[in-house]
Amino acid sequence: METGIKVGDCMKTSLVTIREDASIVEAARKMKQSNVGSLLVEDKNKRVYGILTSDDVVHKAVSAEKTAEPVKNFASKPLVGIKIDADLRDAAKLMGERNVKRLVVFKTDGKSIAGIISQKDIVRISPSLYDLIAERERITEGGLTGRRAQRA
């Protein structure tokens, strides 16, 4: 059942990028200065190919004491994305299926990046979609839980 709300209506359009050879410390500083939870990772030709999230910084780099290494070693790739005109429910479902907290939003051409949408953005607009986002987490983290387990 569609919500009637398009991804493009609730995505963030202020995109912050970082060079793939920048250090994790540089990335953390840039996230803090820009007040964002993720950075789009660019190659030397300024082509965006990955995303580095605050979770990547903490769980993959800092906890392993690898803060001097380049962001390309920790970025998630390929990008998981959705088109700008997709329904918000489709974004929530894709996040749950792919177990990601953010999606890159592509313009209708499917190539150019228009923005980013996060779980927080979706839940703020339509709290009822939280169950759809969390569905995969409940299944992959120790079996069925919640309402599905009660039905089983």
C-alpha positions in Angstrom: 0.0 0.0 0.0 1.6 3.3 -1.1 1.8 6.3 1.2 1.4 8.9 -1.5 4.6 10.5 -0.3 7.5 10.6 -2.7 11.1 10.1 -1.6 12.0 13.4 -3.2 9.6 15.2 -0.8 11.5 14.2 2.3 15.1 13.6 1.2 18.0 15.8 2.2 19.6 17.6 -0.7 22.7 19.0 1.0 25.3 16.4 -0.2 28.7 16.3 1.4 31.5 14.5 -0.4 35.0 13.3 0.6 38.0 12.1 -1.5 38.6 8.4 -1.3 42.2 8.9 -0.1 41.2 11.1 2.9 41.8 9.7 6.3 39.1 8.5 8.7 40.1 11.4 11.0 39.5 13.9 8.1 36.1 12.2 7.4 35.1 12.4 11.1 36.0 16.1 11.2 34.1 16.8 8.0 31.0 15.0 9.3 31.1 17.1 12.5 31.7 20.4 10.7 28.9 19.6 8.2 26.5 18.2 10.8 25.9 15.0 8.7 26.0 11.3 9.5 27.4 10.2 6.1 29.7 11.3 3.3 29.6 10.4 -0.3 33.0 9.0 -1.4 34.5 10.2 -4.6 37.3 8.7 -6.7 40.1 10.9 -8.2 37.8 11.7 -11.1 35.1 13.1 -8.7 32.8 10.1 -9.4 30.7 9.1 -6.4 30.9 5.4 -5.8 30.4 4.8 -2.1 29.1 6.1 1.2 30.9 6.4 4.5 28.6 6.6 7.5 29.3 7.5 11.1 28.8 3.8 11.9 31.5 2.9 9.5 33.9 5.3 11.2 33.2 4.0 14.7 32.7 0.3 14.1 35.1 -0.4 11.3 37.9 2.1 11.7 38.1 3.7 15.2 37.4 0.4 17.1 40.1 -1.3 15.0 42.5 1.6 15.5 42.8 2.3 11.8 42.1 6.0 11.7 45.1 6.8 9.5 43.8 4.6 6.7 41.9 6.1 3.7 38.1 6.2 3.7 38.0 4.0 0.6 38.9 1.0 2.9 35.8 1.5 5.0 33.2 3.0 2.6 30.1 0.9 1.7 29.9 0.2 -2.0 28.2 -0.1 -4.3 25.7 2.6 -3.4 22.2 1.4 -2.5 19.7 3.8 -4.0 16.2 4.6 -5.0 14.7 7.0 -7.6 13.4 10.4 -6.5 9.8 9.6 -7.6 9.5 6.3 -5.6 7.0 6.0 -2.8 8.3 6.4 0.7 7.1 2.9 1.5 9.4 1.5 -1.2 12.3 3.3 0.4 11.5 1.8 3.8 11.2 -1.6 2.3 14.5 -1.4 0.5 16.3 -0.2 3.7 14.9 -3.2 5.5 15.8 -5.7 2.7 19.3 -4.3 2.3 19.8 -3.6 6.1 21.0 0.0 5.5 20.1 3.2 7.3 20.5 5.5 4.3 19.7 5.4 0.6 21.1 7.6 -2.1 18.3 9.2 -4.1 18.8 9.2 -7.8 17.1 11.6 -10.2 14.6 10.1 -12.7 17.5 9.3 -15.1 18.8 6.8 -12.5 22.3 8.1 -12.7 22.6 11.6 -11.2 22.4 11.8 -7.4 19.6 14.2 -6.1 19.9 13.6 -2.3 20.0 11.1 0.5 17.1 9.7 2.6 17.6 8.1 6.0 15.6 6.0 8.3 15.1 9.0 10.6 13.7 11.0 7.6 11.2 8.3 6.9 10.1 7.7 10.5 9.7 11.5 11.1 7.3 11.7 8.1 5.6 8.3 8.5 6.2 6.6 11.9 4.1 3.6 10.8 6.8 2.6 8.3 9.3 1.8 11.1 8.1 -1.8 11.2 8.9 -2.2 7.5 12.5 -0.9 8.0 13.1 -3.0 11.1 11.7 -6.2 9.6 15.1 -7.5 8.3 16.8 -6.7 11.5 14.4 -8.8 13.5 14.8 -11.7 11.1 18.6 -11.5 10.8 19.4 -10.9 14.5 18.4 -14.1 16.1 15.3 -15.3 14.4 11.7 -14.1 14.5 10.7 -11.6 17.1 7.9 -9.3 17.9 4.5 -9.7 16.1 5.8 -12.4 13.7 7.0 -14.6 16.6 3.7 -14.2 18.4 1.9 -15.4 15.2 4.2 -18.4 14.7 
